C-alpha cells in the first residue's frame, strides 16, 4: 500500500508588515517527489517521523510535496496560488494512493485565505475523495478550525514546547495509518474550541500551569477506545476567527466519545483559565534580577520572537544594557547592512561606527549606534546534532560578523533571520556562552532546549514588538468573541 506525504508549513504573524513570498519558501524548503526524502530522512521533523514510522511497516512512503518557510508575515495570495497548484498537481501525478500523511503548521494565513490550512486540506480531501484515510500532524501553536478537523480522519499535535517531540508525533501518525489500513481501527475525531487564549508566556509544557493539563490528557489516553488526544496551545499573533486554544480527541469509530472527552479537557481549561494569563517582567526589572543570579542568565526577548515571525533586529534590551554600561552580554541581530560593513572592515578592525538593528520597523527599538571592534567574520553555516525545537539540523544565517563594544556587549550580525534554536549558532562563531552574564535569545519557549543546558537561570522579558506577550495591545479584527482574557466568559 502507498501512503503519500504532503506539507505546507508556515506560522503567519498578521501583525507584521512584511509579507511572506515564494522566495521565503524557496530559501527554506520547496521540494517535490524524490527531493523530499534526503532533506528530512535524518531530521527530527515530523516528516522525518513519517519516513521512520512507515519504514517499520510494509507501507510504501510516497513523498509528494513539501513547502516550508520561516515564520513571518501574511503569505501573499499569489504565493498561495502557486504552492497549492503545485501541490495538487504533484498529488495527481503521484498515482493511486491508499492513505495520506499531511503536515500543515496550523497557523497559516494568506491574503486570500485566512484559514489557509483549512483551505488546502479541504482541497486535498476534495481531490482524494471521502474514503481515503488522511492523518494530520500539527504544531502546538495552531489555530484550529472545524474545516481542518473535517478534512482529516485524525489530527495529532506536538505535545512539547519547545517542540522536541516532532519526530515522535510523525511516527505516531504513521503507526496509526498502518493500523487504519490494516482495518484494526477506524479513526474518528472531534474538537473542543475553548474560548480561552493561553498566553505564550505560559506555554512551557513541562512547567505549570501546562504540565498538569498535559498529565490529564496523558491519563485520558488509557481510556478504552481513545487512539490519540491533543492540546492546541494556539498562536496569538494570527488575527483569525480560530485564534485561541482547544483540544482534539481521536477515537476508534466513536465520534460521540471523542466529543465528550474533548469537552472534558475544555472544561478544565475554562475552570483554570486565570492560571494561563501572563506574568510579565519588564527590562529594568529583568536586569536587576540578573545582577543577583549566577550566569549566564538567558533573557528571552518575547517581543522579538523569531519563532513567532518577528524581524529579529529588536534592540530594546541592548539599549538598556548600554545605559548601564554592562554587564557583559551577547545578542544576535539580523542586520545584513551592518554585517556587510563589519565584514568589509575585516577582523581586527577597531572603532568602526555601526548602526545595528532596529531597521525593519518602528516596533522593536531604535538602531543601536556604537563604535565596535570586529572580532571575527563567518560564512554563517552551522549544524545541530541534538533534537531541538523545529527539528532542523542544518542552518545558514548568511555572511556573519561578530563585533564588540567597549562596555562588553558582543553582537553577532547575520544576513538571514535565524531563530535561536541551537547553540551551534554561537559556537560555530567561536562564542563561548560562559563568557557572558547575559545571553539574549529572541524567543519565549523554543530556545530553552538549546540554552537551558548552559544557563542556570532564565528570565522571560516583556519587550515591545510584533510578538509581545501582552496580547491585549494588539488590534484584533477577526478573532472570536467572547475570548478570555479579552472578555469575560463567566
C-alpha positions, 0 to 999 in steps of 0.5 A: 500500500502507498501512503503519500506525504504532503506539507505546507508549513508556515506560522503567519504573524498578521501583525507584521508588515512584511509579507511572506513570498515564494522566495521565503519558501524557496530559501527554506524548503520547496521540494517535490517527489524524490527531493523530499526524502534526503532533506528530512530522512535524518531530521527530527521533523515530523516528516522525518517521523513519517519516513521512520514510522512507515519504514517499520511497516510494509507501507510504501512512503510516497513523498509528494510535496513539501513547502516550508518557510520561516515564520513571518508575515501574511503569505501573499495570495499569489504565493498561495496560488502557486504552492497549492497548484503545485501541490495538487498537481504533484498529488495527481501525478503521484498515482493511486494512493491508499492513505495520506500523511499531511503536515500543515503548521496550523497557523497559516494565513494568506491574503486570500485565505485566512484559514489557509490550512483549512483551505488546502486540506479541504482541497486535498480531501476534495481531490482524494475523495471521502474514503481515503484515510488522511492523518494530520500532524500539527504544531502546538501553536495552531489555530484550529478550525472545524474545516481542518478537523473535517478534512482529516480522519485524525489530527495529532499535535506536538505535545512539547514546547519547545517542540522536541517531540516532532519526530515522535508525533510523525511516527505516531501518525504513521503507526496509526495509518498502518493500523487504519489500513490494516482495518484494526481501527477506524479513526474518528475525531472531534474538537473542543474550541475553548474560548480561552487564549493561553498566553505564550508566556505560559506555554512551557509544557513541562512547567505549570500551569501546562504540565498538569493539563498535559498529565490529564490528557496523558491519563485520558489516553488509557481510556478504552477506545481513545487512539490519540488526544491533543492540546492546541496551545494556539498562536496569538499573533494570527488575527483569525476567527480560530485564534485561541486554544482547544483540544482534539480527541481521536477515537476508534469509530466513536465520534460521540466519545471523542466529543465528550472527552474533548469537552472534558479537557475544555472544561478544565481549561475554562475552570483554570483559565486565570492560571494561563494569563501572563506574568510579565517582567519588564527590562529594568526589572529583568536586569536587576534580577540578573545582577543577583543570579549566577550566569549566564542568565538567558533573557528571552526577548518575547517581543522579538520572537523569531519563532513567532515571525518577528524581524529579529533586529529588536534592540530594546534590551541592548539599549538598556544594557548600554545605559548601564554600561554592562554587564557583559552580554551577547545578542544576535541581530539580523542586520545584513547592512551592518554585517556587510560593513563589519565584514568589509572592515575585516577582523581586527578592525577597531572603532568602526561606527555601526548602526545595528538593528532596529531597521525593519520597523518602528516596533522593536527599538531604535538602531543601536549606534556604537563604535565596535571592534570586529572580532571575527567574520563567518560564512554563517553555516552551522549544524545541530546534532541534538533534537531541538525545537523545529527539528532542523539540523542544518542552518545558514544565517548568511555572511556573519560578523561578530563585533564588540563594544567597549562596555562588553556587549558582543553582537553577532550580525547575520544576513538571514533571520535565524531563530535561536534554536541551537547553540551551534549558532554561537559556537560555530562563531567561536562564542563561548556562552560562559563568557557572558552574564547575559545571553539574549535569545529572541524567543519565549519557549523554543530556545530553552532546549538549546540554552537551558543546558548552559544557563542556570537561570532564565528570565522571560522579558516583556519587550515591545514588538510584533510578538509581545506577550501582552496580547491585549495591545494588539488590534484584533479584527477577526478573532472570536468573541467572547475570548478570555482574557479579552472578555469575560466568559463567566 
